[in-house]
Amino acid sequence: MLLPTDGSEVSATAAETAVTLAAQFDADLHVVHVLEADRPASDTDGSTNPARSGERAVQAAVDLATAAGVETTERIIDRREPIHDEILSYADRHGIDCIVMGTRGRSGLDIRRAVLGSVTELTLRESPVPVVTVHEETVVDSDISSILVPTDGSECAHTAVDHAGDLARAVDATLHIVYVVEEGQVLDGDRARRLRETLEEIGETALEAALGRVQSSTYLSTATAILTGPPSFEIVRYAADHDVDCIVMGTHGRKGVRRILLGSVTERVVRRADVPVISVK
């Protein structure tokens, strides 16, 4: 597993998550800090040295891992490419199976940040391996016993369902699979009733397909539900109502300013959920 850290409060939450997961799966943990090339080496009194700050951030995570009996590799990376590219290059060179990162929570949409994209969001979109994201308010459970995966019947969702099923089977967890009928697609009146029924039938088909994928080999404890409303809101609410320990979601990895401004359901869930979100492409 790979943990990029910058020593921030949310990076500390990411470190707790990474150590918890690494301990549960007996995984090695790589802790890295990427130096920002455009930052000054120190301020006027020499107290803010980026390399030294990075070393402190890495060491704090390593100490946490060592206390939990997790093997670590640490590295300070001199930035030559954008930070997310350095992270992904490191992951590729070292055979990383999963990246754990912190991101902003519910603090609202910063337009400049939305257009430019954050390091975590860029990593999430482009990573070929699953990315686990947490924010300042994320609650990390030491044991995963309940997992949620939303589906819409797409290939992207099928990939997420497969990952969620593998994870649930590995930790003997209950897998919750949900389909959300978007509010706004359903109007009032008889036509609305027929449309709702049609959309719910589509949802039932998607849920049956998902169940077929995860139950194809051995028995797995599952629960399914069709929800109605804004997708990200309903997914987060279901997770809270059912004491879900983590959420697994697919992401298309699409780029472009329009998508960044509008955001995806996955990115909204990443910001709002109180539990770690595992995004797979």
C-alpha positions as CSV (number, residue, x, y, z in Angstrom):
1,M,0.0,0.0,0.0
2,L,1.1,3.6,-0.7
3,L,0.5,6.5,1.6
4,P,1.5,10.0,0.3
5,T,1.6,12.4,3.2
6,D,2.2,16.2,3.7
7,G,1.9,16.3,7.4
8,S,-1.6,17.9,7.4
9,E,-4.4,16.9,9.7
10,V,-6.2,15.0,6.9
11,S,-2.9,13.2,6.1
12,A,-2.8,12.0,9.7
13,T,-6.3,10.5,9.2
14,A,-5.1,8.9,6.0
15,A,-2.1,7.4,7.9
16,E,-4.5,5.9,10.5
17,T,-6.5,4.4,7.7
18,A,-3.5,3.1,5.8
19,V,-2.0,1.5,8.9
20,T,-5.4,-0.1,9.8
21,L,-5.8,-1.6,6.4
22,A,-2.2,-2.7,6.1
23,A,-2.4,-4.4,9.4
24,Q,-5.7,-6.1,8.5
25,F,-4.3,-7.4,5.2
26,D,-0.7,-8.0,6.3
27,A,0.5,-5.6,3.7
28,D,3.7,-3.6,3.5
29,L,3.3,0.2,3.6
30,H,5.2,2.7,1.5
31,V,5.1,6.2,3.0
32,V,6.2,9.0,0.7
33,H,6.4,12.8,0.6
34,V,6.7,14.7,-2.7
35,L,8.6,17.9,-2.4
36,E,6.9,20.9,-4.0
37,A,9.5,22.4,-6.3
38,D,7.9,25.9,-6.2
39,R,8.1,26.3,-2.4
40,P,11.1,28.2,-0.9
41,A,13.7,26.1,0.9
42,S,13.1,28.0,4.2
43,D,11.7,31.2,5.5
44,T,13.7,34.1,6.9
45,D,14.6,32.3,10.1
46,G,15.2,28.9,8.4
47,S,12.4,27.2,10.3
48,T,10.3,26.0,7.3
49,N,12.5,23.6,5.3
50,P,10.2,21.6,3.0
51,A,12.5,18.5,3.1
52,R,12.6,18.6,6.9
53,S,8.8,19.0,7.1
54,G,8.4,16.1,4.7
55,E,10.7,13.9,6.8
56,R,8.7,14.7,9.9
57,A,5.4,13.9,8.2
58,V,6.8,10.6,6.9
59,Q,8.3,9.7,10.2
60,A,5.1,10.3,12.1
61,A,3.3,7.8,9.8
62,V,6.2,5.3,10.0
63,D,6.0,5.5,13.8
64,L,2.3,4.8,13.7
65,A,2.9,1.8,11.4
66,T,5.7,0.4,13.5
67,A,3.6,0.5,16.6
68,A,1.0,-1.6,14.7
69,G,3.6,-4.1,13.5
70,V,3.4,-2.9,9.9
71,E,6.5,-3.1,7.7
72,T,7.3,0.2,6.1
73,T,9.4,1.8,3.3
74,E,9.9,5.6,3.4
75,R,10.9,8.0,0.7
76,I,11.2,11.7,0.1
77,I,10.7,12.4,-3.6
78,D,12.2,15.3,-5.5
79,R,9.4,16.6,-7.7
80,R,10.1,16.6,-11.4
81,E,6.5,16.1,-12.6
82,P,3.2,17.1,-11.2
83,I,2.7,15.7,-7.7
84,H,0.0,13.2,-8.7
85,D,2.2,11.9,-11.5
86,E,5.1,11.4,-9.1
87,I,2.7,9.4,-6.9
88,L,1.5,7.2,-9.7
89,S,5.0,6.7,-11.1
90,Y,6.1,5.5,-7.6
91,A,3.1,3.2,-7.4
92,D,3.9,1.7,-10.8
93,R,7.6,1.2,-10.0
94,H,7.0,-0.5,-6.7
95,G,4.0,-2.7,-7.6
96,I,1.6,-0.9,-5.3
97,D,-1.9,-2.5,-5.0
98,C,-3.7,0.4,-3.3
99,I,-3.1,4.1,-2.6
100,V,-4.5,5.8,0.6
101,M,-4.9,9.6,0.5
102,G,-6.6,12.5,2.4
103,T,-8.8,15.1,0.7
104,R,-11.0,18.0,1.7
105,G,-14.4,17.2,3.2
106,R,-17.6,19.1,3.2
107,S,-16.2,22.6,3.2
108,G,-17.8,23.6,-0.1
109,L,-16.7,24.1,-3.6
110,D,-13.7,26.3,-4.3
111,I,-14.0,27.2,-8.0
112,R,-10.2,27.8,-8.4
113,R,-9.5,24.4,-6.8
114,A,-12.3,22.8,-8.8
115,V,-10.8,24.0,-12.1
116,L,-7.2,23.1,-11.2
117,G,-8.1,19.9,-9.4
118,S,-6.5,18.7,-6.2
119,V,-3.7,16.2,-6.0
120,T,-6.0,13.6,-4.6
121,E,-8.7,14.1,-7.2
122,L,-6.2,13.9,-10.0
123,T,-4.7,10.7,-8.5
124,L,-8.2,9.3,-8.1
125,R,-9.1,9.9,-11.7
126,E,-5.9,8.5,-13.2
127,S,-4.8,5.7,-10.9
128,P,-4.9,2.2,-12.3
129,V,-5.1,0.8,-8.8
130,P,-7.8,1.4,-6.2
131,V,-7.5,4.7,-4.2
132,V,-8.8,4.9,-0.6
133,T,-9.8,8.5,0.3
134,V,-10.6,10.0,3.7
135,H,-11.2,13.5,5.0
136,E,-11.0,15.3,8.3
137,E,-14.3,13.9,9.7
138,T,-13.8,10.3,8.4
139,V,-14.3,7.6,11.0
140,V,-12.0,4.6,10.5
141,D,-13.1,1.2,11.9
142,S,-10.4,-1.2,12.9
143,D,-12.4,-4.1,11.4
144,I,-14.4,-3.9,8.1
145,S,-17.7,-5.8,8.6
146,S,-20.0,-3.9,6.3
147,I,-19.3,-2.6,2.8
148,L,-21.5,-0.5,0.4
149,V,-21.2,-0.5,-3.4
150,P,-23.6,1.5,-5.6
151,T,-24.4,0.2,-9.1
152,D,-26.0,1.6,-12.2
153,G,-25.5,-1.5,-14.3
154,S,-22.5,0.1,-16.2
155,E,-19.2,-1.6,-16.9
156,C,-17.6,0.9,-14.4
157,A,-20.1,-0.2,-11.7
158,H,-19.4,-3.9,-12.5
159,T,-15.7,-3.3,-11.8
160,A,-16.6,-1.7,-8.5
161,V,-18.9,-4.6,-7.6
162,D,-16.2,-7.1,-8.4
163,H,-13.7,-5.3,-6.1
164,A,-16.3,-4.8,-3.4
165,G,-17.2,-8.5,-3.5
166,D,-13.6,-9.6,-3.3
167,L,-13.0,-7.3,-0.3
168,A,-16.2,-8.4,1.5
169,R,-15.2,-12.0,1.0
170,A,-11.7,-11.4,2.2
171,V,-12.9,-9.8,5.5
172,D,-16.1,-11.8,5.9
173,A,-18.2,-8.6,5.6
174,T,-21.8,-8.0,4.6
175,L,-22.0,-6.4,1.1
176,H,-24.7,-3.8,0.6
177,I,-25.5,-3.1,-3.1
178,V,-27.8,-0.1,-3.9
179,Y,-29.2,1.5,-7.0
180,V,-30.4,5.1,-6.9
181,V,-33.3,6.4,-9.0
182,E,-32.4,10.0,-9.4
183,E,-34.9,12.5,-8.1
184,G,-35.9,14.8,-10.9
185,Q,-36.3,11.9,-13.3
186,V,-39.7,11.3,-11.7
187,L,-42.5,13.8,-12.0
188,D,-46.1,13.9,-10.6
189,G,-49.1,12.0,-12.0
190,D,-49.8,8.8,-13.8
191,R,-47.0,9.2,-16.3
192,A,-44.6,9.8,-13.4
193,R,-45.8,6.5,-11.7
194,R,-45.1,4.5,-14.9
195,L,-41.7,6.2,-15.3
196,R,-40.8,5.4,-11.7
197,E,-41.8,1.8,-12.2
198,T,-39.7,1.6,-15.3
199,L,-36.7,3.1,-13.5
200,E,-37.1,0.8,-10.6
201,E,-37.3,-2.2,-13.0
202,I,-34.0,-1.1,-14.5
203,G,-32.6,-0.8,-10.9
204,E,-33.8,-4.4,-10.1
205,T,-32.1,-5.6,-13.2
206,A,-28.8,-3.9,-12.2
207,L,-29.0,-5.3,-8.7
208,E,-29.7,-8.8,-10.0
209,A,-26.6,-8.5,-12.3
210,A,-24.5,-7.3,-9.4
211,L,-25.7,-10.2,-7.2
212,G,-24.9,-12.6,-10.0
213,R,-21.3,-11.4,-10.1
214,V,-20.6,-11.6,-6.4
215,Q,-22.5,-14.8,-5.7
216,S,-21.0,-16.7,-8.6
217,S,-18.4,-18.7,-6.6
218,T,-19.1,-18.9,-2.9
219,Y,-21.8,-17.6,-0.6
220,L,-21.5,-13.9,0.5
221,S,-23.8,-12.1,2.9
222,T,-25.6,-9.4,0.9
223,A,-28.3,-6.8,1.1
224,T,-29.9,-4.8,-1.7
225,A,-32.0,-1.6,-1.9
226,I,-33.4,0.8,-4.5
227,L,-33.1,4.4,-3.3
228,T,-34.7,7.6,-4.7
229,G,-33.1,11.0,-4.6
230,P,-29.9,12.8,-5.4
231,P,-27.4,9.9,-5.8
232,S,-24.5,11.1,-3.7
233,F,-26.9,12.2,-0.9
234,E,-28.7,8.9,-0.9
235,I,-25.5,6.8,-0.9
236,V,-24.0,8.7,2.0
237,R,-27.3,8.6,4.0
238,Y,-27.6,4.8,3.4
239,A,-24.1,4.3,4.6
240,A,-24.8,6.2,7.8
241,D,-28.1,4.5,8.4
242,H,-26.7,1.0,8.0
243,D,-23.4,1.5,9.8
244,V,-21.3,0.8,6.7
245,D,-17.5,0.7,7.3
246,C,-16.4,1.7,3.8
247,I,-17.8,2.5,0.4
248,V,-16.5,1.1,-2.9
249,M,-17.3,3.1,-6.1
250,G,-16.3,3.2,-9.7
251,T,-14.9,6.2,-11.5
252,H,-14.6,6.6,-15.2
253,G,-11.3,8.5,-15.0
254,R,-12.6,11.2,-17.4
255,K,-10.9,14.5,-17.7
256,G,-12.0,17.9,-18.9
257,V,-13.0,21.2,-17.2
258,R,-16.7,20.7,-17.6
259,R,-16.6,17.5,-15.6
260,I,-14.3,19.0,-13.0
261,L,-16.7,21.9,-12.4
262,L,-19.8,19.6,-12.3
263,G,-18.1,16.9,-10.3
264,S,-19.0,13.2,-10.3
265,V,-21.2,11.2,-7.9
266,T,-18.0,9.4,-6.7
267,E,-16.2,12.7,-6.0
268,R,-19.2,14.1,-4.1
269,V,-19.4,10.9,-2.0
270,V,-15.7,11.1,-1.3
271,R,-16.2,14.6,0.1
272,R,-19.3,13.8,2.1
273,A,-19.1,10.3,3.5
274,D,-18.1,9.7,7.1
275,V,-16.2,6.4,6.2
276,P,-13.3,5.7,3.8
277,V,-14.3,5.5,0.1
278,I,-12.4,3.1,-2.2
279,S,-12.5,4.3,-5.8
280,V,-11.7,2.0,-8.7
281,K,-11.4,2.8,-12.4
